């Protein structure tokens, strides 16, 4: 029997892992109310957290994200920020960010005033009544696929600014490997060679990689990057439509 005296807000949240569905929550942003399972609407979703408003490091990060917004849009990726402060302070902070960083903040920022969203994302130490005071000294980036499953998790100390070019690179890797049985090597960038997955037999590889491949070891094979063709784009759109929230 459940203990009626237990405050569910203080219960521990299992750590999020790649492949998990993102938590469902409704939250207020500086531009309106959003639902975490609706806002991405068949796109990749990027959730970026900040521990507080009026933070110099976070200010540069939001400025960088705003300047890179078109790069994320080109990759069909919607940005959603989370900061532990009020909507009123968000608006004041955004004015400062735009002046200091020479940008227009063009994505919603959740007003996580009580740190409840941060708790759902695993950024609050369990067993504390005051969630804001129990925040871990970290920031998080989550990449969510169009089926609302987590594809990428990144945590940094709050004192270390994040590299959003690496996030863009990760999206490129994930988009490529979603439709092709390849892996991307360290520091891979678009257009560079990729790796044939070890579980693919030599006979299968001959058929699957018409551009050929270099076999250094039976498990270490290098091939030119496959092309994302019209069929890949059609398959992606079909998958998006099949997995849209509310269709189940």
Backbone as numpy.savetxt, mean C-alpha at the origin, in Angstrom:
# Nx Ny Nz CAx CAy CAz Cx Cy Cz
-17.64 -17.88 27.98 -18.49 -16.68 27.98 -17.61 -15.44 27.98
-17.93 -14.46 27.15 -17.11 -13.25 27.05 -17.24 -12.41 28.31
-16.14 -11.78 28.69 -16.12 -10.91 29.86 -16.71 -9.56 29.47
-17.83 -9.18 30.07 -18.50 -7.94 29.70 -17.69 -6.72 30.11
-16.69 -6.92 31.02 -15.90 -5.79 31.48 -14.68 -5.50 30.60
-14.46 -6.37 29.62 -13.30 -6.17 28.74 -13.64 -5.09 27.72
-12.77 -4.12 27.64 -12.92 -3.06 26.63 -12.35 -3.57 25.31
-13.19 -3.76 24.28 -12.68 -4.34 23.03 -11.61 -3.48 22.37
-11.58 -2.19 22.66 -10.59 -1.32 22.04 -9.18 -1.68 22.50
-9.06 -2.25 23.73 -7.73 -2.56 24.25 -7.27 -3.96 23.88
-8.13 -4.74 23.25 -7.73 -6.09 22.88 -6.68 -6.03 21.77
-5.70 -6.97 21.78 -4.67 -6.95 20.75 -5.24 -7.25 19.37
-4.66 -6.64 18.35 -5.04 -6.88 16.97 -3.97 -7.77 16.35
-4.33 -8.90 15.73 -3.32 -9.74 15.09 -2.53 -8.92 14.06
-1.23 -9.12 13.97 -0.44 -8.35 13.01 -0.88 -8.62 11.58
-0.94 -7.58 10.79 -1.31 -7.73 9.38 -0.17 -8.39 8.62
-0.54 -9.26 7.69 0.45 -9.96 6.88 0.06 -9.86 5.41
1.04 -10.06 4.56 0.76 -10.07 3.12 -0.23 -11.19 2.81
-1.25 -10.86 2.05 -2.33 -11.80 1.74 -3.56 -11.60 2.57
-3.45 -10.87 3.71 -4.61 -10.58 4.53 -5.51 -9.55 3.85
-6.81 -9.64 4.16 -7.73 -8.58 3.73 -7.55 -7.38 4.66
-7.59 -6.18 4.11 -7.44 -5.01 4.96 -8.66 -4.89 5.89
-8.45 -4.37 7.10 -9.59 -4.19 8.01 -10.65 -3.28 7.40
-11.88 -3.57 7.70 -12.98 -2.71 7.25 -13.22 -1.64 8.31
-13.24 -0.40 7.90 -13.54 0.70 8.81 -14.10 1.88 8.03
-14.87 2.70 8.73 -15.36 3.96 8.17 -14.66 5.08 8.93
-14.18 6.07 8.21 -13.41 7.13 8.86 -13.67 8.46 8.17
-13.45 9.53 8.93 -13.60 10.88 8.41 -12.26 11.37 7.89
-12.25 12.00 6.73 -11.04 12.61 6.18 -11.26 14.11 6.05
-10.22 14.83 5.66 -10.37 16.27 5.51 -11.24 16.63 4.30
-11.57 15.61 3.47 -12.44 15.86 2.32 -13.78 15.15 2.40
-14.02 14.35 3.46 -15.28 13.64 3.59 -15.08 12.27 4.20
-16.18 11.52 4.34 -16.15 10.21 4.97 -15.84 9.12 3.94
-15.02 8.15 4.34 -14.68 7.04 3.44 -14.89 5.72 4.17
-15.08 4.67 3.38 -15.09 3.30 3.89 -13.90 2.57 3.25
-13.14 1.88 4.07 -11.89 1.29 3.59 -12.10 0.24 2.51
-13.27 -0.38 2.45 -13.52 -1.40 1.45 -14.18 -0.84 0.19
-14.56 0.43 0.24 -15.19 1.04 -0.92 -14.30 2.05 -1.64
-13.41 2.68 -0.88 -12.69 3.84 -1.41 -11.77 3.48 -2.56
-11.22 2.26 -2.56 -10.27 1.91 -3.61 -10.97 1.53 -4.91
-12.21 1.00 -4.81 -13.08 0.84 -5.97 -12.38 0.20 -7.16
-11.81 -1.00 -6.94 -11.19 -1.72 -8.04 -9.85 -1.19 -8.48
-9.15 -0.47 -7.60 -7.81 0.04 -7.89 -6.83 -0.58 -6.91
-5.55 -0.43 -7.20 -4.58 -0.59 -6.13 -4.83 0.53 -5.12
-4.56 0.24 -3.86 -4.71 1.26 -2.82 -3.44 1.38 -2.02
-3.02 2.59 -1.74 -1.83 2.84 -0.94 -2.26 3.55 0.34
-2.10 2.88 1.48 -2.40 3.47 2.78 -1.08 3.90 3.41
-0.97 5.19 3.71 0.27 5.75 4.26 -0.05 6.40 5.60
0.61 5.97 6.68 0.29 6.48 8.00 1.33 7.50 8.48
0.83 8.40 9.34 1.67 9.42 9.99 1.25 9.49 11.45
2.21 9.71 12.34 1.91 9.67 13.77 1.24 10.94 14.28
1.46 12.05 13.60 0.89 13.31 14.07 0.92 14.35 12.96
0.15 15.41 13.13 0.22 16.56 12.22 1.37 17.47 12.64
1.71 18.40 11.76 2.74 19.40 12.02 4.07 18.74 12.40
4.38 17.66 11.70 5.66 16.97 11.87 6.53 17.28 10.65
7.76 17.68 10.84 8.56 18.10 9.68 8.84 16.97 8.70
9.10 15.76 9.22 9.39 14.64 8.32 8.13 14.26 7.54
7.01 14.14 8.25 5.75 13.82 7.59 5.37 14.89 6.57
5.71 16.14 6.86 5.43 17.23 5.92 6.13 16.99 4.59
7.41 16.59 4.64 8.13 16.32 3.39 7.57 15.09 2.69
7.11 14.11 3.47 6.57 12.89 2.87 5.27 13.18 2.13
4.37 13.93 2.75 3.11 14.26 2.08 3.38 15.13 0.86
4.33 16.06 0.98 4.70 16.86 -0.18 5.20 16.00 -1.33
6.02 15.01 -1.02 6.54 14.11 -2.05 5.42 13.28 -2.68
4.53 12.75 -1.84 3.40 11.98 -2.37 2.53 12.82 -3.29
2.29 14.07 -2.89 1.46 14.95 -3.71 2.11 15.19 -5.08
3.43 15.38 -5.08 4.14 15.62 -6.34 4.19 14.37 -7.21
4.13 13.19 -6.58 4.17 11.93 -7.32 2.77 11.38 -7.61
1.76 12.13 -7.27 0.38 11.63 -7.40 0.09 11.10 -8.80
0.55 11.79 -9.83 0.27 11.34 -11.19 0.93 10.00 -11.48
2.13 9.76 -10.92 2.79 8.47 -11.09 1.95 7.34 -10.51
1.35 7.58 -9.35 0.48 6.57 -8.76 -0.81 6.41 -9.56
-1.36 7.51 -10.03 -2.57 7.45 -10.86 -2.30 6.65 -12.13
-1.15 6.86 -12.74 -0.79 6.12 -13.96 -0.72 4.61 -13.71
-0.48 4.24 -12.47 -0.41 2.83 -12.09 -1.74 2.35 -11.49
-2.80 3.14 -11.66 -4.13 2.78 -11.16 -4.12 2.58 -9.65
-3.48 3.51 -8.94 -3.29 3.39 -7.49 -3.83 4.64 -6.79
-4.71 4.41 -5.82 -5.35 5.48 -5.05 -4.62 5.64 -3.72
-4.25 6.88 -3.36 -3.51 7.16 -2.13 -4.49 7.56 -1.03
-4.30 6.99 0.16 -5.09 7.33 1.33 -4.15 7.52 2.52
-4.10 8.74 3.06 -3.26 9.02 4.21 -4.01 8.84 5.51
-3.28 8.55 6.59 -3.84 8.43 7.94 -2.92 9.19 8.89
-3.47 10.19 9.58 -2.67 10.90 10.58 -3.49 11.05 11.86
-2.79 10.92 13.00 -3.47 10.91 14.30 -3.65 12.34 14.78
-4.73 12.95 14.32 -5.05 14.33 14.71 -6.47 14.61 14.22
-6.93 15.85 14.44 -8.29 16.22 14.08 -8.37 16.70 12.64
-9.60 16.71 12.12 -9.82 17.21 10.76 -9.47 18.70 10.69
-9.77 19.44 11.73 -9.44 20.87 11.77 -7.94 21.07 11.64
-7.17 20.31 12.41 -5.71 20.42 12.33 -5.18 19.94 10.98
-5.82 18.90 10.43 -5.41 18.44 9.10 -5.46 19.60 8.09
-6.55 20.34 8.11 -6.71 21.41 7.13 -5.66 22.50 7.33
-5.37 22.82 8.59 -4.33 23.82 8.87 -2.95 23.30 8.43
-2.69 22.04 8.74 -1.40 21.44 8.37 -1.23 21.38 6.86
-2.28 21.00 6.16 -2.21 20.90 4.70 -1.88 22.26 4.09
-2.44 23.32 4.65 -2.08 24.66 4.16 -0.58 24.90 4.29
-0.03 24.52 5.44 1.41 24.68 5.65 2.22 23.80 4.70
1.77 22.55 4.52 2.48 21.64 3.61 2.54 22.22 2.21
1.42 22.72 1.74 1.37 23.25 0.36 2.29 24.45 0.20
2.38 25.27 1.25 3.28 26.42 1.18 4.74 25.99 1.27
5.05 25.09 2.21 6.44 24.70 2.44 6.99 23.78 1.36
6.12 22.94 0.77 6.57 21.95 -0.20 6.26 22.32 -1.64
5.55 23.44 -1.84 5.24 23.86 -3.20 4.42 22.84 -3.96
3.34 22.37 -3.34 2.54 21.32 -3.95 1.06 21.56 -3.63
0.22 20.72 -4.22 -1.19 20.67 -3.87 -1.47 19.28 -3.31
-1.93 19.22 -2.06 -2.24 17.92 -1.46 -3.56 17.44 -2.06
-3.46 16.40 -2.85 -4.57 15.98 -3.71 -5.01 14.55 -3.43
-4.94 14.15 -2.16 -5.47 12.86 -1.75 -6.02 13.01 -0.33
-6.99 12.17 0.06 -7.62 12.33 1.38 -6.70 11.90 2.51
-6.86 12.57 3.65 -6.07 12.29 4.86 -7.05 12.01 6.00
-7.05 10.76 6.47 -7.97 10.36 7.55 -7.62 11.10 8.83
-8.65 11.63 9.49 -8.49 12.27 10.81 -8.64 11.19 11.88
-7.54 10.53 12.19 -7.55 9.41 13.13 -7.33 9.93 14.56
-8.26 10.76 14.99 -8.10 11.51 16.24 -7.90 10.61 17.45
-8.58 9.47 17.49 -8.48 8.56 18.65 -7.49 7.42 18.41
-6.87 7.39 17.23 -5.90 6.34 16.85 -6.55 4.97 16.66
-7.87 4.94 16.46 -8.55 3.67 16.26 -8.16 3.03 14.94
-8.03 3.82 13.87 -7.60 3.27 12.59 -6.16 2.75 12.72
-5.31 3.52 13.39 -3.94 3.07 13.62 -3.91 1.75 14.39
-4.84 1.60 15.35 -4.91 0.34 16.09 -5.25 -0.82 15.16
-6.23 -0.62 14.27 -6.61 -1.67 13.34 -5.46 -2.05 12.41
-4.58 -1.11 12.14 -3.44 -1.37 11.27 -2.25 -1.94 12.04
-2.39 -2.10 13.36 -1.33 -2.71 14.16 -0.27 -1.75 14.65
-0.60 -0.46 14.74 0.38 0.55 15.12 0.20 1.05 16.55
-0.60 0.34 17.35 -0.84 0.70 18.75 -0.50 -0.50 19.62
0.24 -0.26 20.68 0.57 -1.34 21.61 -0.71 -1.76 22.34
-0.96 -3.08 22.48 -2.20 -3.55 23.10 -2.21 -3.31 24.61
-3.43 -3.32 25.16 -3.60 -3.24 26.60 -3.59 -1.85 27.17
-3.68 -0.82 26.33 -3.66 0.57 26.79 -5.01 1.22 26.53
-5.48 2.01 27.49 -6.74 2.73 27.33 -6.58 3.91 26.38
-5.46 4.62 26.50 -5.21 5.80 25.65 -4.43 5.35 24.42
-5.15 5.18 23.32 -4.52 4.65 22.11 -3.49 5.60 21.54
-3.72 6.89 21.65 -2.77 7.87 21.10 -1.43 7.76 21.81
-1.47 7.65 23.13 -0.22 7.52 23.89 0.46 6.17 23.65
-0.33 5.18 23.21 0.21 3.83 22.99 0.69 3.61 21.56
0.71 4.66 20.73 1.20 4.51 19.37 2.65 4.03 19.36
2.95 3.10 18.46 4.33 2.68 18.29 5.09 3.78 17.56
6.41 3.88 17.75 7.19 4.94 17.09 7.52 4.59 15.65
6.48 4.33 14.87 6.67 3.83 13.51 5.63 4.41 12.57
5.97 4.38 11.30 5.02 4.69 10.23 4.91 3.49 9.31
3.80 3.41 8.59 3.52 2.23 7.77 3.05 2.64 6.38
3.42 1.80 5.40 2.87 1.88 4.05 2.28 0.51 3.73
1.02 0.48 3.31 0.36 -0.76 2.88 -0.08 -0.59 1.43
0.26 -1.55 0.60 -0.28 -1.60 -0.76 -1.34 -2.67 -0.81
-2.54 -2.28 -1.24 -3.69 -3.16 -1.28 -4.04 -3.44 -2.74
-4.25 -4.71 -3.07 -4.63 -5.08 -4.43 -6.11 -4.80 -4.64
-6.58 -4.96 -5.89 -7.98 -4.66 -6.19 -8.95 -5.63 -5.54
-8.43 -6.74 -4.98 -9.29 -7.67 -4.23 -9.23 -7.40 -2.73
-8.66 -6.23 -2.35 -8.56 -5.77 -0.95 -7.59 -6.60 -0.12
-6.70 -7.33 -0.79 -5.67 -8.11 -0.10 -4.35 -7.32 -0.07
-3.65 -7.44 1.04 -2.40 -6.71 1.21 -1.31 -7.36 0.35
-0.63 -6.55 -0.45 0.44 -7.04 -1.32 1.83 -6.60 -0.87
1.88 -5.56 -0.03 3.17 -4.97 0.32 3.01 -4.26 1.65
3.95 -4.49 2.58 3.95 -3.83 3.88 5.34 -3.24 4.12
5.36 -2.00 4.56 6.63 -1.33 4.84 6.48 -0.55 6.15
7.41 -0.76 7.08 7.41 0.03 8.31 8.77 0.69 8.48
8.73 1.97 8.88 9.94 2.73 9.13 9.85 3.36 10.52
10.98 3.62 11.15 10.93 4.49 12.33 10.35 5.84 11.94
9.59 6.44 12.83 8.92 7.70 12.50 9.92 8.82 12.20
11.16 8.66 12.63 12.18 9.68 12.38 12.87 9.52 11.04
12.50 8.49 10.28 13.13 8.22 8.99 12.12 8.45 7.87
12.40 9.40 7.00 11.52 9.66 5.87 11.53 8.50 4.89
10.39 8.24 4.29 10.24 7.08 3.41 10.56 7.42 1.96
10.96 6.38 1.22 11.32 6.52 -0.19 10.13 6.03 -1.03
9.37 6.97 -1.57 8.17 6.58 -2.32 8.48 6.17 -3.75
9.71 6.40 -4.19 10.12 5.82 -5.47 10.23 4.30 -5.34
10.63 3.81 -4.17 10.66 2.37 -3.93 9.25 1.79 -3.93
8.28 2.55 -3.43 6.89 2.07 -3.46 6.41 1.97 -4.91
6.73 2.95 -5.73 6.37 2.88 -7.14 7.02 1.67 -7.81
8.29 1.42 -7.48 8.99 0.26 -8.04 8.30 -1.03 -7.62
7.88 -1.11 -6.35 7.19 -2.31 -5.87 5.88 -2.53 -6.62
5.14 -1.45 -6.89 3.90 -1.58 -7.65 4.19 -2.13 -9.04
5.24 -1.64 -9.67 5.62 -2.15 -11.00 5.95 -3.64 -10.94
6.69 -4.04 -9.90 7.03 -5.47 -9.74 5.78 -6.30 -9.55
4.89 -5.85 -8.69 3.68 -6.62 -8.38 2.77 -6.71 -9.60
2.64 -5.61 -10.34 1.81 -5.64 -11.55 2.36 -6.64 -12.56
3.68 -6.68 -12.71 4.29 -7.60 -13.67 4.11 -9.06 -13.23
4.39 -9.34 -11.97 4.37 -10.73 -11.50 2.95 -11.25 -11.24
1.95 -10.36 -11.29 0.57 -10.82 -11.17 0.17 -11.68 -12.37
0.69 -11.34 -13.55 0.26 -12.00 -14.78 1.34 -12.84 -15.44
2.55 -12.81 -14.91 3.64 -13.57 -15.50 4.40 -14.31 -14.40
4.76 -15.54 -14.67 5.41 -16.37 -13.65 6.91 -16.06 -13.62
7.20 -14.87 -13.17 8.58 -14.41 -13.04 8.74 -13.75 -11.68
9.99 -13.54 -11.29 10.32 -12.76 -10.12 11.28 -11.65 -10.52
11.30 -10.59 -9.72 12.17 -9.46 -10.04 13.38 -9.47 -9.10
14.59 -9.32 -9.64 15.79 -9.34 -8.80 15.96 -8.06 -7.99
16.97 -8.04 -7.16 17.25 -6.87 -6.33 17.42 -5.63 -7.20
16.81 -4.54 -6.71 16.95 -3.23 -7.37 16.39 -3.20 -8.79
15.51 -4.13 -9.12 14.95 -4.19 -10.46 14.20 -2.91 -10.80
14.27 -2.51 -12.06 13.49 -1.39 -12.57 12.82 -1.83 -13.88
11.76 -1.12 -14.26 11.03 -1.47 -15.47 11.98 -1.56 -16.67
11.80 -2.62 -17.47 12.60 -2.83 -18.66 13.81 -3.72 -18.45
14.15 -4.02 -17.19 15.31 -4.86 -16.91 14.92 -6.33 -16.89
15.94 -7.21 -17.00 15.71 -8.65 -17.00 15.08 -9.11 -15.69
14.37 -10.22 -15.79 13.71 -10.82 -14.62 14.16 -12.27 -14.49
13.66 -12.93 -13.43 14.06 -14.31 -13.14 12.90 -15.27 -13.42
13.24 -16.40 -14.02 12.26 -17.48 -14.18 12.10 -18.16 -12.82
10.87 -18.39 -12.41 10.62 -19.00 -11.10 11.15 -20.43 -11.07
11.74 -20.85 -9.94 12.37 -22.17 -9.86 11.43 -23.34 -10.12
10.16 -23.19 -9.77 9.22 -24.32 -9.93 8.84 -24.58 -11.39
9.21 -23.70 -12.30 8.90 -23.89 -13.72 9.93 -24.83 -14.32
9.47 -25.90 -14.96 10.39 -26.87 -15.55 11.04 -26.29 -16.81
12.11 -26.93 -17.25 12.81 -26.48 -18.45 11.88 -26.52 -19.66
11.06 -27.59 -19.76 10.14 -27.71 -20.89 9.10 -26.60 -20.86
8.56 -26.30 -19.68 7.59 -25.22 -19.55 8.22 -23.88 -19.90
9.45 -23.67 -19.47 10.12 -22.40 -19.71 10.32 -22.15 -21.20
10.60 -23.20 -21.93 10.80 -23.06 -23.38 9.55 -22.50 -24.04
8.38 -22.91 -23.55 7.11 -22.45 -24.12 6.73 -21.08 -23.58
6.94 -20.87 -22.29 6.44 -19.67 -21.63 7.26 -18.42 -21.92
8.53 -18.60 -22.31 9.42 -17.45 -22.49 10.00 -17.45 -23.90
9.19 -16.98 -24.87 9.62 -17.00 -26.28 10.83 -16.11 -26.55
11.11 -15.18 -25.66 12.31 -14.35 -25.83 13.58 -15.08 -25.44
13.40 -16.28 -24.87 14.55 -17.07 -24.45 14.95 -16.76 -23.01
15.88 -17.56 -22.48 16.37 -17.32 -21.13 17.79 -17.89 -21.01
18.54 -17.34 -20.08 19.89 -17.78 -19.80 19.87 -18.64 -18.54
20.29 -19.90 -18.67 20.30 -20.81 -17.51 21.70 -20.86 -16.93
21.89 -20.19 -15.81 23.16 -20.22 -15.10 23.22 -21.44 -14.18
22.12 -21.72 -13.54 21.88 -22.94 -12.78 20.45 -23.37 -13.12
20.09 -24.62 -12.90 18.70 -25.02 -13.18 17.68 -24.17 -12.44
18.07 -23.61 -11.30 17.16 -22.79 -10.50 17.42 -21.29 -10.65
18.42 -20.94 -11.43 18.81 -19.52 -11.60 18.82 -19.21 -13.09
17.66 -18.70 -13.57 17.48 -18.46 -15.01 17.01 -17.02 -15.23
17.63 -16.38 -16.17 17.39 -14.96 -16.44 16.71 -14.83 -17.80
15.69 -13.96 -17.87 14.96 -13.77 -19.12 14.60 -12.31 -19.30
14.49 -11.84 -20.54 14.01 -10.46 -20.74 12.61 -10.29 -20.17
12.26 -9.08 -19.79 10.93 -8.87 -19.18 9.81 -9.16 -20.16
8.79 -9.89 -19.73 7.62 -10.11 -20.60 6.86 -8.82 -20.79
6.15 -8.74 -21.89 5.37 -7.55 -22.19 4.00 -7.66 -21.56
3.49 -6.52 -21.02 2.10 -6.44 -20.59 1.27 -6.12 -21.83
0.57 -7.11 -22.34 -0.16 -6.91 -23.59 -1.63 -6.60 -23.33
-2.39 -6.50 -24.40 -3.80 -6.15 -24.28 -4.57 -7.22 -23.50
-4.18 -8.49 -23.66 -4.87 -9.55 -22.92 -4.64 -9.39 -21.41
-3.42 -9.01 -21.01 -3.15 -8.77 -19.59 -4.05 -7.67 -19.06
-4.16 -6.59 -19.83 -5.01 -5.48 -19.41 -6.47 -5.91 -19.30
-6.91 -6.75 -20.26 -8.29 -7.23 -20.23 -8.51 -8.15 -19.03
-7.52 -9.03 -18.75 -7.63 -9.92 -17.59 -7.68 -9.12 -16.30
-6.88 -8.06 -16.22 -6.88 -7.22 -15.02 -8.24 -6.57 -14.82
-8.81 -6.02 -15.89 -10.10 -5.36 -15.78 -11.19 -6.35 -15.38
-11.13 -7.57 -15.93 -12.11 -8.59 -15.57 -11.98 -8.97 -14.10
-10.74 -9.08 -13.64 -10.52 -9.42 -12.23 -11.03 -8.32 -11.32
-10.81 -7.07 -11.71 -11.30 -5.94 -10.93 -12.82 -5.99 -10.83
-13.48 -6.22 -11.97 -14.93 -6.22 -11.98 -15.48 -7.39 -11.15
-14.79 -8.55 -11.20 -15.24 -9.72 -10.44 -15.09 -9.52 -8.95
-14.09 -8.71 -8.53 -13.77 -8.58 -7.11 -14.23 -7.27 -6.50
-15.03 -6.50 -7.21 -15.49 -5.24 -6.66 -16.29 -5.47 -5.39
-16.06 -4.66 -4.33 -16.81 -4.82 -3.09 -18.31 -4.72 -3.34
-19.04 -5.60 -2.67 -20.49 -5.56 -2.81 -21.04 -6.49 -3.86
-20.14 -7.08 -4.68 -20.60 -7.98 -5.72 -20.86 -9.39 -5.18
-20.23 -9.68 -4.03 -20.37 -11.03 -3.49 -21.79 -11.26 -2.98
